[in-house]
Amino acid sequence: MEEGIDGGGLFKEFITKLCDKIFDPEYAYFMENESDRKLMPNHMSKSFDNYKSLFKFFGMVVGKAIFDGCLLKCTFTKTFLNRLVRKSNQIDDLKEIDKQHYDNLMYVKYYDGDIEDLCLCMSYTDTAFGGEQTINLVPNGQDIAVTN
């Protein structure tokens, strides 16, 4: 065997193994949805200092894999694919990401009584990486009650 000539087999194996690691939810760059284990970017990956350059690199790796005809063992959510091709997502697409959040939003949307009875505020609590973080939907959202 001559040095440096692999006929594409070694490179394809390298790309395949690299993509397996990139899309592994353990590394927190991508996460699986609950319903059918499709992948989407993990919103908590923004906590890494260089997340933008990492995702640019991930895109280049996937592009090279597609160009070379490598078969990757990953499927993406419709919402993520829509985002890649600059299509808008609809509220019903939330079902694919988190059915419980979708059901809760629909409950609030069609609630017959006074919405203030639900004691909601304009923020939500995100639990990730072993901690809780309050995310305000508007400035000082934790102090603003949701009304009809």
N, C-alpha and C positions, 0 to 999 in steps of 0.2 A: 504494500500500500504506500502510495506517495504522500508525503507531508502536504497538508493544506488542501487536499482534494477530498471532499466528502460527498459530493453529488447531491447536496441539499438535505440529506438525512439527519446529520448532526445538528444543522441549523434549525431545521423544523422541530426536532426534539427539544432544542434549547428554547425556541419561541413558545412551544406548547407548554413546557414546564414553567416558564416565566409567566405566561398568562394564567396558568393554574394558581400561581402564588398571588398575582395581582388581584384576581377575582375571588380569592379566598376570604370569606367574611371575617376570619380571625384577625386579619391585618387591618380591618376597619376602614378600608378605602371604599369597599362596596358592601352592601347588605342584601339579604334575601327578603322578599316579601313573604307574608305569612301563608298566602293561599297556595301558590304553586312554585315557590322557591326560585322565582326569577330575580335577576340582579338589578340593582339600581345604586347610584352613588350614595354613600353614607353621608348624611348632612353633617355628621360630627367630624368628618375628615378635614373640615375647615380649621379644626384646632391644630393641625400640623402646620408649622411655619411655611413650608415650601409646597403646600398642597397643589397650587396651580401648576407649578413646573412638573410635579409628579404626574398629574392627570394629563398634561401635555405629552409627557413621555409615554404614559399608558396608551394614549391615542396613537402615537407613532408606532408602538409595538404591535397594536391590533391592526393598524393599517398595513404594516409590513407582513403580518401573518396572512391577511386577506390577499395581498398582492402575490405572495408565494403559494397560495392555495392551502394553507394550513387549516385543519379543522379544529376549531376551538370548542371546548366543552362548556359553553356558557350561553345562557339566554337572558335577554334583558326585558324589563317591563316595558309595556307600551308607552307609559308616560315618559320614560327615559329616552326611548327611541324617537318619540314625538319631539322632545326637546332638542335632540341632535339634528333633526331636519327642520327645526324652527316652526313646527306646528304647535298650535295651542292645545292644551289639555282642558277637559271639561270636568265639572264637579263629579260626574259619575265615574271618571277615571280613578278617583281616589279609592274606590272599592278595591282596586288591584294592589294599591300600596298598603292600605290599612283599613280593613273592613269595619273594625270597631269605631275608628274615627269617623268614617263615612256614615255609619248608622247613627252615631251621636249627633253629627251635624244635621242629618235629615230629621232626627227627633226634634231638635231645636227649631229647624226651619218650619216644621208643620205643627209645632206646639200650639194648642188651642188657648191656653190660659195666658196669664201675664208672665212674660219671660223673666221678669225680676224675681219671680218665685223660685227660679232655679239657682239663684245666687251665683251667677257666672260673672267673670270679669274679663277684660280685654287682654288676657295673657294666658299662657299655658305653661305647664311644667314638663320639661323634657328630662327623662332619666336615661343617662348613658355613661359608660365608663365608671360605673359604681357611684355616681353622684347625681344630684338633681340641679337643674338650672331653670330659672324662670325666664321665659321669653315673652317680652311685651309685643303685642300686635300693633299698638300705638304707643307714643310716649306716655310713660307712667300708667300703662295699661293695667297693672295689678291693682290700681286704685280706682279704675273706671268700671262701673257696673254695666252689664249688657242689658239694654232695654228694648222694648218693642220698636 
